Structures are given as structure tokens and as C-alpha cells.
């Protein structure tokens, strides 16, 4: 199949501290058919200076006065041409590998109209604070309570054209209004068992400031507008749904479970999941346009030979093509992997995984088993592409290493 175009709109206003991470989390996906549109509302805090190094990667970038967030999103979507659409606020981020996974999922499930995932929340310094672990999608619940993590949500253009653009008069419940319309139009939603995006919680965030005032009023107005009735025991059901997601998230963190898009526990820097790439300068080369991706399970999505020539291999975990270090490429070239491991250099000549550090306790065996399993899977998928006789060393903290 060919890669479908994915359009992402980022509305921004005075978010210079976070917008660089947001933009890098999208551009580092290295998705070949990305249409990334940034609509800035005339920021005066240096936002445009932060975005300037990436100007040639945006499909459209503008900084001009607008009527607010919903107006910026509305204008951005009016410019979109992608088959898959989403919007990402300028303080949120995408998880590694999100765009490739979403494109594959929609290709493999033509009946699905909307996908979203669990939520991972970080603070202003990218430290992971808590998780939402959501149940399978329920129209009944999600139509009544605004609990779809917007930063993880992607939908098909055909649905958007049928239901119309976002309501540019809203200030808070922009996503809730759109999703209710999608559900009432008969769209099929699927909650994926992973993390596709990262929600940021900080003092200046609109969600923190407006939830009990503007947010509550708009949500109630949308329910009334579309005839959504809460019914008896509404407060109990709402609390059960919301606190159930938090309770499952607490158990998920306490038991140090893993899903693609996170590391075990809480308190770690989410930049580790990106292998440190969120804070590094520059971006990897753009993938060549009009490349084909092989069917899932074929060992890769065929981004093919990397820019600059030389042979490429396809990562056995995310399928993205990249040039490994022993062929002259960058050690961190594969940046689209969505695994629980640190992602900086898998298959690229060296791989570094984070230890599970606790006071007085470092679990190397589990890390080594995980590394061996993931690496062997990659070699099986790409045996024909690797140089004969090449020996690859997996480096671990405290100078422990594993030779394969």
C-alpha cells in the first residue's frame, strides 16, 4: 500500500516553552506523507523563533491574530488535504511511531473511522505524572462525558467532510463537540491498547484553568444541543468512568507495566522514550516521497534507501527504513519505534536500554532479555539486509554489554 497523507494542525499562542517539543515529536516521526500545519495566533514570547529551524518542514506556518484556539484549528483544517486528520495542541506531543501505526491500522481496518489510545500525562519538564487506562470504546459513555484523549485521536477525512469542521465559537470543548457529531453520524471508534500521544499538565494550561467554568458550561451546552441525556445516577456513572480510568492507570504505574509509548512507572523524563531526540538540535533527513510500504508482517514498511545513498534496513519493530551506523548512517536514525525500550539507537549499530532503577536495585536480567528478544526479532525480519559477519554490541548501563 502507499502511505496515506496525514494532516496535523497545531494551534499555538505564547507556548514557546513547549512548542519546540510538540513540533519535534511530529517531525521526528519521519512520516513520508505528513502535512503539518501550524497556526500561531500572533505570539510575542518567541514562539516563532523556536519554530524557525523547522520552517521548511511545515506545509503551512503563519503567525497572525485570530479569534482563539478553535478559530485557528478551523482555519488549519480548511487547508488540510490529508486522508487522515488530527490536531495537536502546542503543549502536547506524539509518541514515537504514532503516525506509521495509525496509517497501518486504518489500512488494515477500512471499517474504522476514528482511533485513539490511553493517555499519558507529563508536567512542564516532561516528567511523567500519571496515566489514564481507558476501557474499550463506548459510544454511550463517551457521548456523555468528554473523556477521549484528544491528543491521541485520529480520524478519516471522509468522516470529517460528512460532519463538518470544528465549531469556531467554542473555547474549551472543541474536541467534545466534534466527537459527539462523529458518534451521532455512526462513526466506528476504536481505542488502541497503547499510547499515541502525550498530554501536558501545567499551571497555564487551559484544561486546568477553565474546566470547572467555561468547560462545564460548554459541555452542558453541547449535550443540550445534540440531545444527549445523562439519565439517572449520572454523577455516579461519571465518577465510575473517570476514576476507573485513573485507578487502572495507578495500577499500571504501580505494577510497572509496559505498553508501546511509555516506560515502566512514573517520574521518568518522557524524552527517554524518544531516546533523547526531543532535546537534540536538528532533524534527521526527510524520507524520499512516493515510497511504498510492504504489507504488515513483511519486516518493514519500506521507507527504502535512506537519503544520501547506501543500503538500508527496515526496523523489525516499527518497520521504518533507515541506514545503520556500520553502513555510514546515523546511530539514532531509526526514530519511529514505539516500544517500551529507550529508542535512540535500536538496530543502528548500538542499542542502549534504560535500567529499571530503584533504590538499591537494578534489574539487568529483565532488560537484557528484553533487548535480546527485540534485537533478534529485528535481525530475523531484516537478515537479508544486514552486512555479513557484522557483530553488533548492545550497550547497557554500568558497562554491562551483550554480544550477538
C-alpha positions as CSV (number, residue, x, y, z in Angstrom):
1,X,0.0,0.0,0.0
2,X,1.0,3.6,-0.4
3,X,1.3,5.9,2.6
4,X,-1.9,7.9,3.1
5,X,-1.4,11.6,3.7
6,X,-1.8,12.6,7.4
7,X,-2.7,16.2,8.2
8,X,-2.0,17.5,11.6
9,X,-2.9,21.1,12.7
10,X,-1.2,22.7,15.7
11,X,-2.9,25.9,17.1
12,X,-0.5,27.9,19.1
13,X,-0.3,31.1,21.2
14,X,2.6,32.0,23.5
15,X,3.8,28.4,24.1
16,X,7.5,29.0,23.3
17,X,8.5,26.8,26.2
18,X,6.7,23.7,24.9
19,X,6.0,24.2,21.2
20,X,9.5,23.0,20.2
21,X,8.9,19.6,21.8
22,X,5.5,19.5,20.1
23,X,6.9,20.2,16.7
24,X,9.8,17.8,17.1
25,X,7.5,15.0,18.2
26,X,5.6,15.3,15.0
27,X,8.5,15.9,12.6
28,X,10.7,13.1,14.2
29,X,8.0,10.6,13.1
30,X,9.7,10.8,9.7
31,X,6.4,10.0,8.1
32,X,6.8,10.5,4.3
33,X,3.3,11.9,3.7
34,X,3.0,14.3,6.5
35,X,1.1,17.6,6.1
36,X,1.9,19.6,9.2
37,X,0.2,23.0,9.6
38,X,1.0,25.4,12.5
39,X,-1.5,28.2,13.1
40,X,0.0,30.7,15.6
41,X,-2.2,33.5,16.9
42,X,0.5,36.2,16.9
43,X,2.6,35.0,19.8
44,X,5.0,37.5,21.4
45,X,7.0,35.2,23.6
46,X,9.5,33.9,21.0
47,X,7.3,31.0,19.6
48,X,8.2,31.8,16.0
49,X,11.9,31.9,16.8
50,X,11.6,28.4,18.3
51,X,9.8,27.1,15.2
52,X,12.1,28.9,12.7
53,X,14.6,26.0,12.4
54,X,11.8,23.7,11.2
55,X,10.1,26.2,8.8
56,X,10.9,24.2,5.7
57,X,9.2,21.1,7.2
58,X,5.8,22.7,7.7
59,X,3.2,22.5,5.0
60,X,2.0,25.9,6.3
61,X,3.2,28.2,9.1
62,X,1.6,31.5,9.9
63,X,1.6,33.9,12.9
64,X,-1.4,36.3,12.8
65,X,-4.1,37.4,15.1
66,X,-7.1,35.1,15.3
67,X,-10.2,34.6,17.4
68,X,-8.8,31.9,19.6
69,X,-7.9,28.2,19.5
70,X,-11.0,26.9,17.8
71,X,-10.7,29.6,15.1
72,X,-7.0,28.5,14.5
73,X,-8.0,24.9,14.2
74,X,-10.9,25.7,11.9
75,X,-8.6,27.6,9.6
76,X,-6.0,24.9,9.7
77,X,-8.4,22.1,8.8
78,X,-9.8,24.2,5.9
79,X,-6.3,24.0,4.4
80,X,-5.8,20.2,5.0
81,X,-5.7,17.7,2.2
82,X,-4.9,14.5,4.1
83,X,-6.9,11.3,4.2
84,X,-6.2,11.1,7.9
85,X,-6.6,14.1,10.2
86,X,-5.8,15.2,13.7
87,X,-4.9,18.3,15.7
88,X,-2.3,18.5,18.4
89,X,-2.1,21.4,20.9
90,X,1.1,23.3,21.2
91,X,2.0,21.9,24.6
92,X,1.2,18.2,23.8
93,X,3.3,15.7,22.0
94,X,3.1,12.5,19.9
95,X,4.6,9.2,21.0
96,X,7.3,7.6,18.8
97,X,5.9,5.6,15.8
98,X,2.4,7.0,16.1
99,X,1.9,8.1,12.5
100,X,3.2,4.9,10.9
101,X,1.0,2.8,13.3
102,X,-2.1,4.9,12.6
103,X,-1.6,4.7,8.9
104,X,-1.2,0.9,9.0
105,X,-4.2,0.5,11.3
106,X,-6.5,2.4,9.1
107,X,-5.3,0.5,6.0
108,X,-5.8,-2.8,7.8
109,X,-9.3,-1.8,9.2
110,X,-11.2,0.0,6.4
111,X,-14.4,0.0,8.6
112,X,-12.8,2.0,11.4
113,X,-13.3,5.8,11.2
114,X,-11.6,7.0,14.4
115,X,-8.8,5.7,16.6
116,X,-7.5,6.9,20.0
117,X,-5.5,5.5,22.8
118,X,-4.9,5.6,26.6
119,X,-3.4,8.9,27.9
120,X,0.0,9.5,29.5
121,X,0.4,12.9,31.2
122,X,3.6,14.9,31.8
123,X,4.4,18.0,33.6
124,X,6.1,21.2,32.3
125,X,9.5,19.4,32.5
126,X,8.4,16.3,30.6
127,X,8.2,14.2,33.7
128,X,5.5,11.5,33.5
129,X,2.9,12.1,36.3
130,X,0.0,9.7,35.7
131,X,-1.8,7.5,33.2
132,X,-5.4,7.1,32.0
133,X,-6.0,3.4,31.1
134,X,-9.3,3.5,29.3
135,X,-11.8,0.7,28.7
136,X,-12.8,-0.3,25.2
137,X,-14.7,2.5,23.4
138,X,-18.4,3.0,24.4
139,X,-20.5,5.5,22.5
140,X,-22.9,5.7,25.4
141,X,-20.2,6.8,27.8
142,X,-18.0,8.9,25.5
143,X,-21.0,10.8,24.1
144,X,-22.0,11.9,27.6
145,X,-18.6,12.6,29.1
146,X,-15.6,14.3,27.5
147,X,-13.0,11.6,28.1
148,X,-11.5,10.8,24.7
149,X,-7.8,11.9,24.9
150,X,-7.8,14.4,22.1
151,X,-4.1,14.4,21.6
152,X,-4.2,10.7,20.7
153,X,-7.2,10.9,18.3
154,X,-7.0,10.5,14.5
155,X,-10.0,10.2,12.1
156,X,-10.7,9.8,8.4
157,X,-11.3,12.7,6.1
158,X,-14.5,11.2,4.8
159,X,-16.0,11.4,8.2
160,X,-14.8,14.9,8.8
161,X,-16.3,16.1,5.4
162,X,-19.6,14.4,6.4
163,X,-19.8,16.0,9.8
164,X,-18.2,19.4,9.2
165,X,-15.4,21.5,10.6
166,X,-14.9,22.3,14.3
167,X,-17.2,24.9,15.9
168,X,-15.1,28.0,15.9
169,X,-17.3,29.7,18.6
170,X,-16.2,27.2,21.3
171,X,-13.3,28.0,23.7
172,X,-12.9,24.7,25.6
173,X,-15.0,21.7,24.4
174,X,-13.8,21.9,20.8
175,X,-13.0,18.2,20.6
176,X,-16.1,17.0,22.5
177,X,-18.4,18.8,20.1
178,X,-16.6,17.2,17.1
179,X,-16.5,13.7,18.6
180,X,-20.2,13.8,19.6
181,X,-21.0,14.7,16.0
182,X,-18.8,11.8,14.8
183,X,-20.6,9.4,17.1
184,X,-24.1,10.6,16.1
185,X,-23.1,10.1,12.4
186,X,-22.5,6.4,13.1
187,X,-18.6,6.5,13.1
188,X,-16.8,3.5,14.3
189,X,-14.4,4.3,17.1
190,X,-11.6,2.1,18.4
191,X,-9.5,2.6,21.5
192,X,-6.0,1.2,20.8
193,X,-4.1,-0.5,23.7
194,X,-1.1,1.8,23.6
195,X,-0.1,5.4,24.0
196,X,-0.3,7.5,20.8
197,X,0.1,11.0,22.4
198,X,1.2,12.8,25.5
199,X,-0.9,15.3,27.4
200,X,0.8,18.1,29.3
201,X,-0.5,19.4,32.6
202,X,0.9,22.7,33.7
203,X,-0.4,25.8,35.6
204,X,-1.1,27.8,32.4
205,X,-2.9,25.0,30.6
206,X,-6.5,25.8,29.6
207,X,-7.8,22.5,30.8
208,X,-6.5,23.3,34.4
209,X,-7.9,26.8,34.4
210,X,-11.3,26.5,32.6
211,X,-12.6,23.0,33.3
212,X,-15.0,24.0,36.1
213,X,-16.2,27.2,34.5
214,X,-16.1,27.7,30.7
215,X,-15.6,24.0,30.2
216,X,-18.5,22.8,32.2
217,X,-20.8,25.3,30.6
218,X,-19.8,24.4,27.1
219,X,-20.1,20.6,27.7
220,X,-23.6,21.1,29.1
221,X,-24.5,23.2,26.1
222,X,-23.3,20.6,23.7
223,X,-25.3,17.9,25.4
224,X,-28.4,20.0,25.1
225,X,-27.6,20.9,21.5
226,X,-27.3,17.3,20.4
227,X,-30.0,15.8,22.7
228,X,-27.6,13.9,24.9
229,X,-29.3,13.0,28.1
230,X,-27.3,11.9,31.2
231,X,-30.1,9.9,32.7
232,X,-30.4,8.7,36.4
233,X,-27.3,8.2,38.5
234,X,-25.3,10.5,36.1
235,X,-22.9,11.6,38.8
236,X,-22.2,8.1,39.9
237,X,-21.6,6.9,36.3
238,X,-19.4,9.8,35.5
239,X,-17.3,9.2,38.6
240,X,-17.1,5.5,38.0
241,X,-15.9,6.1,34.4
242,X,-13.4,8.8,35.2
243,X,-11.9,7.4,38.4
244,X,-11.9,3.9,36.9
245,X,-9.5,5.2,34.2
246,X,-7.3,6.8,36.9
247,X,-7.4,3.7,39.1
248,X,-6.4,1.5,36.3
249,X,-3.7,4.0,35.4
250,X,-2.4,3.9,39.0
251,X,-2.2,0.1,39.0
252,X,-0.5,0.3,35.6
253,X,2.2,2.6,37.1
254,X,2.5,0.8,40.4
255,X,3.0,-2.6,38.8
256,X,5.4,-1.1,36.3
257,X,3.6,-2.5,33.4
258,X,4.5,-1.5,29.8
259,X,2.7,-0.5,26.7
260,X,4.1,1.0,23.5
261,X,4.7,4.7,24.1
262,X,5.8,4.6,27.7
263,X,8.4,3.2,30.1
264,X,7.6,1.5,33.4
265,X,6.4,3.5,36.3
266,X,6.1,7.3,36.6
267,X,8.6,10.1,37.3
268,X,10.9,9.5,34.3
269,X,11.6,12.1,31.6
270,X,9.4,11.3,28.6
271,X,12.4,12.4,26.4
272,X,13.8,8.9,27.3
273,X,11.1,7.3,25.4
274,X,12.2,9.4,22.4
275,X,15.8,8.3,23.1
276,X,16.8,11.9,23.9
277,X,15.8,13.2,20.5
278,X,13.4,15.8,21.7
279,X,16.2,17.9,23.1
280,X,18.7,17.4,20.4
281,X,19.3,20.0,17.7
282,X,18.4,19.4,14.1
283,X,16.2,16.7,12.4
284,X,17.0,13.5,10.5
285,X,16.7,13.7,6.7
286,X,13.3,13.6,5.2
287,X,12.3,10.2,3.7
288,X,12.0,10.1,0.0
289,X,8.5,10.8,-1.3
290,X,6.2,8.3,-3.0
291,X,7.6,5.2,-1.4
292,X,5.7,2.0,-1.0
293,X,5.3,0.2,2.3
294,X,5.2,-3.6,2.4
295,X,2.3,-5.4,3.9
296,X,2.4,-5.5,7.7
297,X,4.4,-8.6,8.8
298,X,6.7,-8.3,5.9
299,X,9.5,-6.9,8.0
300,X,9.2,-3.3,7.3
301,X,7.1,-0.5,5.8
302,X,9.7,0.1,3.1
303,X,11.0,3.6,3.6
304,X,13.7,2.2,1.4
305,X,17.2,3.5,0.9
306,X,18.0,6.5,3.1
307,X,18.7,9.9,1.6
308,X,22.3,10.1,0.7
309,X,22.6,6.6,-0.8
310,X,23.7,3.3,0.7
311,X,21.8,0.3,1.8
312,X,19.0,0.5,4.3
313,X,17.4,-2.0,6.6
314,X,13.9,-1.8,8.0
315,X,13.4,-1.8,11.7
316,X,11.8,-5.0,12.8
317,X,9.8,-3.2,15.5
318,X,8.4,-0.2,13.7
319,X,9.1,-1.1,10.1
320,X,10.7,2.2,9.2
321,X,13.7,2.0,6.9
322,X,16.9,3.6,8.0
323,X,20.7,3.4,7.4
324,X,22.6,1.8,10.2
325,X,25.9,3.1,11.5
326,X,28.0,0.4,10.0
327,X,26.7,1.5,6.6
328,X,27.6,5.1,7.2
329,X,24.3,6.2,8.6
330,X,23.4,7.9,11.9
331,X,23.4,5.8,15.0
332,X,20.0,7.2,16.0
333,X,18.5,7.1,12.5
334,X,15.5,4.9,13.5
335,X,13.2,7.3,15.4
336,X,9.8,5.9,14.8
337,X,9.8,2.9,17.1
338,X,7.0,2.7,19.6
339,X,8.3,0.3,22.3
340,X,8.9,0.3,26.0
341,X,12.6,0.5,25.4
342,X,14.7,3.6,25.0
343,X,14.5,4.2,21.3
344,X,17.6,6.1,20.4
345,X,19.6,3.5,18.5
346,X,17.8,0.3,18.0
347,X,19.4,-1.7,15.2
348,X,21.6,1.3,14.2
349,X,24.9,-0.2,15.3
350,X,24.4,0.1,19.0
351,X,21.3,-0.1,21.3
352,X,21.0,1.4,24.7
353,X,18.2,0.5,27.0
354,X,17.3,2.1,30.3
355,X,17.6,0.2,33.5
356,X,14.7,-0.2,35.8
357,X,16.4,1.8,38.6
358,X,15.1,1.6,42.2
359,X,16.9,2.4,45.4
360,X,19.5,-0.4,45.8
361,X,18.1,-2.4,43.0
362,X,18.9,-2.6,39.3
363,X,17.1,-5.3,37.2
364,X,19.6,-6.1,34.4
365,X,18.3,-9.5,33.6
366,X,14.9,-8.3,32.5
367,X,16.5,-5.5,30.5
368,X,18.9,-7.9,28.8
369,X,16.1,-10.4,28.0
370,X,14.0,-7.7,26.5
371,X,17.0,-6.4,24.5
372,X,17.9,-9.8,23.1
373,X,14.3,-10.5,22.2
374,X,13.7,-7.2,20.4
375,X,17.1,-7.3,18.7
376,X,16.7,-10.9,17.5
377,X,13.2,-10.1,16.1
378,X,14.8,-7.2,14.2
379,X,17.5,-9.4,12.8
380,X,15.0,-12.1,11.7
381,X,13.0,-9.5,9.9
382,X,16.0,-8.0,8.2
383,X,18.5,-10.8,7.8
384,X,18.8,-10.2,4.1
385,X,19.7,-6.6,4.6
386,X,22.5,-6.9,7.2
387,X,26.1,-7.0,6.3
388,X,27.6,-10.5,6.5
389,X,29.6,-11.1,9.6
390,X,28.6,-7.8,11.2
391,X,28.8,-8.0,15.0
392,X,26.6,-5.7,16.9
393,X,27.1,-4.8,20.6
394,X,24.2,-3.9,22.8
395,X,25.4,-1.4,25.5
396,X,23.8,-1.3,28.9
397,X,24.2,1.0,31.9
398,X,27.1,0.3,34.2
399,X,29.1,-1.1,31.3
400,X,27.2,-4.3,31.0
401,X,27.0,-5.5,27.4
402,X,25.7,-8.4,25.4
403,X,27.5,-9.6,22.3
404,X,25.4,-11.2,19.5
